[in-house]
Amino acid sequence: MPKDIDKGLLEGRWLHAHEEDGQAGTVFRPDSHPLPPSRGRSGYVFRGDGTLLRVGPGPADRGASAPGTWTLDASGRLTIRVPGAPDEVLQIESLEADRLVAKPGT
């Protein structure tokens, strides 16, 4: 991933498109993208102020969310912090307006 990642492209609600995962990494699509039906999709809502919501399936088939924060460094390393959970680090492999691909980072 180029060092100059447009953080503006990251802002918004991204859902895991598990059907598209592969060697390139884990694929996320904006919630406006037509995804096939799935029994709950996990993802994130990235806000420009560095806050986020981690979203996913919850009890009784209702959605659940947890607030947190995110940071992105110059190398494309995305760190997600949700209180009460271990930090999640993703290395952004590619970011376009309609597709985010990331791999677990260190």
C-alpha positions in Angstrom: 0.0 0.0 0.0 1.3 3.4 -0.8 2.4 5.5 2.2 -0.2 8.2 1.3 -3.4 6.6 2.3 -6.5 8.9 1.9 -8.0 8.7 5.4 -11.2 10.2 3.9 -11.7 7.0 1.9 -11.6 5.0 5.2 -14.3 7.0 6.8 -17.7 5.4 6.8 -19.3 2.0 7.5 -17.3 -1.0 6.2 -18.6 -4.6 6.3 -16.7 -7.8 6.0 -17.3 -9.3 2.5 -16.1 -12.8 3.5 -17.1 -14.2 0.1 -14.2 -12.1 -1.4 -11.5 -13.0 1.2 -8.4 -14.6 -0.3 -4.6 -14.5 -0.3 -4.7 -10.8 -0.8 -6.4 -10.4 2.6 -9.7 -9.8 4.4 -12.0 -7.8 2.2 -14.4 -5.1 3.5 -17.0 -3.2 1.4 -19.0 0.0 2.2 -22.4 -0.7 3.5 -23.8 0.7 0.2 -22.2 -2.1 -1.8 -24.6 -4.9 -2.8 -23.5 -7.8 -0.7 -25.3 -11.2 -0.8 -27.5 -12.0 2.2 -25.5 -13.1 5.2 -26.5 -14.0 8.7 -24.8 -11.0 10.3 -21.7 -9.2 9.0 -19.0 -7.8 11.1 -17.3 -4.5 10.3 -16.4 -1.0 11.4 -17.8 2.5 11.3 -14.7 4.7 11.0 -15.2 8.4 11.9 -13.0 11.3 10.9 -12.4 12.2 14.5 -10.6 8.9 15.2 -13.6 7.2 16.9 -15.2 4.1 15.6 -17.9 1.5 16.2 -17.1 -2.2 15.8 -20.3 -3.7 14.5 -21.4 -7.3 14.2 -24.1 -9.9 14.9 -25.4 -9.9 18.5 -27.7 -11.9 20.6 -31.1 -12.9 19.2 -30.0 -12.0 15.6 -29.8 -8.3 16.5 -26.9 -6.2 15.6 -24.4 -5.2 18.3 -21.8 -2.5 18.4 -18.9 -1.4 20.6 -17.3 2.0 20.6 -13.6 2.5 20.3 -10.8 4.5 18.5 -8.6 4.0 15.5 -5.3 5.3 14.3 -3.5 4.9 10.9 0.2 5.3 10.6 2.2 6.3 7.4 2.9 2.6 6.6 -0.8 1.7 6.4 -0.9 0.1 9.8 -4.4 0.5 11.2 -4.8 0.0 15.0 -8.3 -0.5 16.4 -8.9 -0.1 20.1 -12.1 -1.2 21.8 -12.2 -1.0 25.6 -12.2 -4.5 27.1 -10.8 -6.2 24.0 -7.3 -6.7 22.8 -6.0 -4.1 20.2 -6.6 -5.2 16.6 -3.9 -4.3 14.1 -4.5 -4.5 10.4 -2.1 -3.8 7.6 -4.0 -2.1 4.8 -3.0 -3.7 1.5 -5.3 -1.6 -0.7 -8.0 1.0 -0.1 -10.4 2.3 -2.8 -13.8 4.0 -2.4 -15.6 0.6 -2.7 -13.0 -1.9 -1.4 -10.7 -2.2 1.6 -8.3 -5.1 1.8 -6.3 -5.7 5.0 -4.1 -8.4 6.6 -3.4 -9.0 10.2 -0.6 -6.7 11.2 2.0 -6.7 14.0 
